[in-house]
Amino acid sequence: MEDHKLRYLQKLLQRTGESKLSSYVTAMSAMEERARGCYKGCISLESDEFVEMMLLDSCFIVELIRKNKMMDLRENDDPIFKSDWMLPFIARDMFLLENQLPFFLLWELFSKSTEIAGDHTKNLFNMILYFFNAMLPGAVSTKFVEYPVEQIKHLVGFVHDIWLPSLAEMEAYRININKNNWKFICCAREIQEAGIKFLKVEGGSLFDIKFDYGVMRIPVLSIGDFTESVFRNLIAYEQFYHDRNPKHVIDYIKFMDCLINSPEDAELLRRHGIIDNWLADDKVVVNLINSLGDAVVLGENFYYSEVFNKVNLHCSRRFNRWKAKLRHDYFRTPWAIISFVAALVLLILTFLQTLFTVLSYFK
């Protein structure tokens, strides 16, 4: 990768018509102390080595994100874009929490190397989301007009703070924030037996899950090669920064962990279009979601507490409990259904025979 980093820096200098590194080195040197303060513990690199590392890594990340969006900037012989496998794996490594660079370094280098004058904040934001979009298991809003650059810690933090529930759902959460009296829900198969229907939601935020009038509306979750890595790093980010509230990624994983306990649960959600599985089989989905759920620690306020309360209230009603028991005992398999229907037909025939016998007697 060091060869790729040097090559990208050289190409940047050629494209911007600069023959020396002095302006970039000066800019990085001015931020050295601030950058060192972003890392825990002592950094063994000398000043020149640390500045070189900041420059090479920042340049590579910015140029890679830029070339991914602006194809005319790519060289024909660039091995990163010529290999189908290389770019996704570099993107995955760039999203690891332990590989993050302070965002102000990226912003400074992007600003210095941007030929177009004016405010290009949205331009960088759009390019970052475009770069990571294929990795994310759900749609991300691009409405970030009010997002100050100085508040961004790093790329993982940026994606986390942009990938939010909708404004309406966030407002509903704030209203119910003090309602902490809630219990976990049953798995998907069991709550379906209680009469709850599942409905997939196209578009919108992945975190906008609703339950009303016996219908659970859940956005589509795409599960692929990098889904686990993305969720693990966002979970780690939320758990590291305790002031993050709501912890919507952790709460979402816990919600799905409650729904999916077995391959039958995963298969049910997949049949309803809620899970788009690009991995092997339903058992892999169960293992992935359960392993993610085991790693999380819930915060003081659970984002889906209101949804859980509504679901539990629905399942606790006597009629719904009877219906769930009937489905569980008599409609779990085709043979059970056939046996139930046969018994019902036999009961009806017996009743009719008795009725006709009584009627013939009186006649």
N, C-alpha and C positions, 0 to 999 in steps of 0.2 A: 504493500500500500504506500510505502514511502516514495517509491518511484512515481506512482500515480499522483501523489500530492505535489511533488516537484514539477511534474509535467503540467499540472493544472495551474500552478503559479506562473510558470513560464508563459503559458498560453494566455493567461490573464494580462500579463505585462505587454505581450505582443498586441493583444486586441485593444488595449487602452492606450497604446502608443507610448508606454513608459519604458525607459531603458534601465532604470535603477529601482532598487527596492526601498530606497531611503525613506520615502513618505509613508510606506506601509509599516516599516520597522519602527519608525518614530511613533506612529499611531499606536502600535501594539505596546511599545515600551511605556508610553504614557499611562496605559491601563494595567501594567504588570502587577502593581501592588493590589489594586482592586480585584484583579482576577485571582491572585493567590489567596485572597481572603474568602473566596467562594469554595475553597477546598478544605476539608477537615484534615488536620494534622500538618506535619511539616512536609514540604515538597523539596526533594533532594536536588532538583535541577538548578544549575547556576542561572544567573540572570539572562545571559545570551541564549542558553539552551531553552529556557522557559519561553522567551520571546519568540524564538524560532518555532517551537512547538505550537504556540498560539497562532502564529501567522500561517504555518503550513496547514494545520487542521481547520482553521477558520476559512481559509481560502478554498480548501478542498470541498468543505460542506456547502459553502455559498455557491461555488461554481457548479457543483453537482446538481444542486437544487435548481439553479438557474438553467443549466443545459437540459435538464429533464423537461422543463416547460418550454424552453425556447430552442427548438431543434436546429435552427439555423446556426447556432453557436457551436454545435458539436463538430468535431473533426471526423472525417470519414474512417479513420483508423483507430478511433477511440475504443479500446477493448471493453470498457465498462458498458458501453451501449451496444456493442456488437454481440456480446454474450447475453443470452436470455436469462441466465441464472444469476449473473453477477450483481446487477443493480438491486434486485429484491433482497439479497443477503447483505449488501452494504447498508441498505435502508434499515434492515432489522438491527444491525450493529449500531447504527446511528441513533436508534430509538432505545437502546439500553440505558438505564438510568445512570450506570457507572461510567458511561462514555460521554456524558454531556459536557459541552462547553458553555460558559456564561453567554447568555444571549447578547449582551452588549458588545461582545467581540464580533459576533456574526453581523450585528447591525452596523457596526462601524466599518467593517470591511465591505459589506454590501453597499453602504452609502458612498464610500470612496471609489468603488469600482462600477458604479452605475452611471452610464453615459447620459441618461435622460434626466434633465433638471426637474426640480419640483418635489412635491410630496410623493414618495414611492412606498409608503408604509403598507398600503393595501397590496401593492405589487408583490412585496416580499411575503406577506401573509398568504396570499393566494398561491404563490409558488410552493410554500412549505406544505400547505394542505394538499395541493395537487401531487406533491412528491409522496406523501404518506397515505394518500387516499386509498390506494389499492390494498394497503395493509389493514385498514380499519374495518371492523365488522359491521359498521353501520354508517348512515349518512351523517355529514358534519355541516352545520350551518356556516355560511360565509359572511354573516352579519357581525362584523367586528369593528365597526366604526369607532366605538367608544373604548377601544382596548389600547391603553398607553404602552408604548414600547418599553419604557423603564420598569414596568411591573412584571415583565416576562423574565423568568429565571433561566429557562433553557428550552430546547425543542419539546421535550416531554411535557414540561409545564405549559407551554403554549398550546399543544394539542389538547391537553386535559382541560384547560380553561376555555377553549373554544368549543369542545365537544360536550355540550351541556344539554340538559332537558330544555324544552321550549319555555319561553317567558311565562306563558299562562300556567304551566305546570310548576315552575319555580315559585310563582306567586301563591299558588294553592299550597305548596309545601310550607311557605312562610306562615300562612294562616294557621296551619295545623301543626306547627313546629313543637308545641308544648304537649301534644297528645301522644304520650309515650306508652300508654297502656295498650299493648298489642301482643299478639301471639303469632307464631309461624303458621303458615298454611300447609295443607297436605299437598301431595304430588299431583301432577297434571291428570293422571288417570283417575285418581280418587275424586278430585273435585269435578271432573267431567261426569262421573257417575252420580254426583249430587245435582246434576242438571245444568252445570255451567258450560257454556259454549265458548270455544276459542275462535278468535277472528284475527287474521293478520292485518297489519296496518302498513300501507305502502307509503314510503317517504316519511318525512318528519324525523324527529330525534329518536334514537334507539332507546332512550330512557323514558319515553312517554308511554307508560303502561297504564291503562284505565280499566275499571270494572264498574259496570252499571247494568241494572236490570238483567242479571244473570249472564252477561256477556263479558268475557275477558279479551280486551283489545291489546295486542302485543306487536310492536314493530318487528320486522324481519331481522334475524341475527344470522349473518353469514359467517360460517366457521371454516377457516382454511389453515394453511401451513403456519401463518404468523399470528393467528388469533391469540393463542396462549401467551406468546411473548409480549404482545401489545397489552393485554389485560394485566399480566404480572407486573410490568413496569409502571402502568398507571396505578395499580393497587399499591405498589411500593411507594410511589410518589404521594398518594393520599395518606398512607400510614406514617410517612416520614414527616410531612407537614401537618401537624395536629390541628392547625387553625383552619384547615380546609373544611368547609361546611356548606352544603351537604357533601358527603363523600358518595357521590352518585354512582361512581364506578363500583366501589365496594358493595353498595346497597343493591345495585343491579345484579351483580354476580350472586349475592346471597338470595335474591329473588329467584333467579334461574336455578340455583342450587336446590331450593325448596321444590320447585316444579319438577325437576329432573332427578329421579332417584333410580330409575331402571331404564333399560333399552326400550321398554314399552312406552314410557313417558316421552323419551326422545323421538320415538317413531310417531307418536300421536301428534306432537308439535310439528314434526317434519311434514306429516300428511296435511296439516292445516296451513302449510307454507310459512310457518313462523320461524323454523330453523332451515337454513339453506346449507346443507352439509356437503362440503367439498373434500372431506376426509374419507375414511374407509367406511365404517358402518355406524349404527346408532350407539353401540357400546363404547366406541371411541369418544363420542360426544359426551356420554355419561361420565366417563373417566376424566375428561378435560374439565367439565363444569364442576364436578365434585372436588377435584384436586384444587381448583381455583377457590372454591367455596371454603375448603378446609383452611386455607391460608389467610383468610380475612378476619379482622377484628372489627365488629360493628361499633360505630360511634354512638354518641349520646342520643342523637335523633335519627331515626330510621326513615329514609326517604319514602318508602312504600308502606308505612304503617297504616295509612288510611285505606289503601287497597286491600291490605291483609285483613283489616277489621271488617270491611264490606264482604269479603269472600267468606270469612269465618262466620259472620252473621247469616249469610245465605245458607251455608252448609249446616248450621245449627238448627234451622227450622225443621219442625217435625216431619212435614210432608217431604221435604228434600232429603231428610235422613232415611225415610222409608223408601223413597225412590232410589237412593244410593244403595241401600241394602238389597233391594230387589234386583238392581242391575248387577251388583257384585255377586249375588248368590245364583242368579238364574240367567244372566245374559253375558257372561264373560267369554264363552266359547260358542261356536255354532251348534255343537252337540247339546249344550245346555239350553240354548234357545229352542232347538227342535224338541227336546224333552219337555220343556215348559209348555210349548204350543200343543204338543201331543196330550199332555196332562189336561190342559185347558179345554181342548176339543173333547176329550173323554168326559170331563166334568159336565160340559154343555150337553153332550149326548145323553149322559145319565140323567141330567135334569129333565131333558125333553122326554125321555122314555118314562120317567116318573110322572111327568105332567100328563102325557097322553094316557097313561094307565089310569090316573085319577079321573080324567075327563071321560074316558070310555066307561068307567064304573058308574059315574053319575048319569051318563047318557043311557 
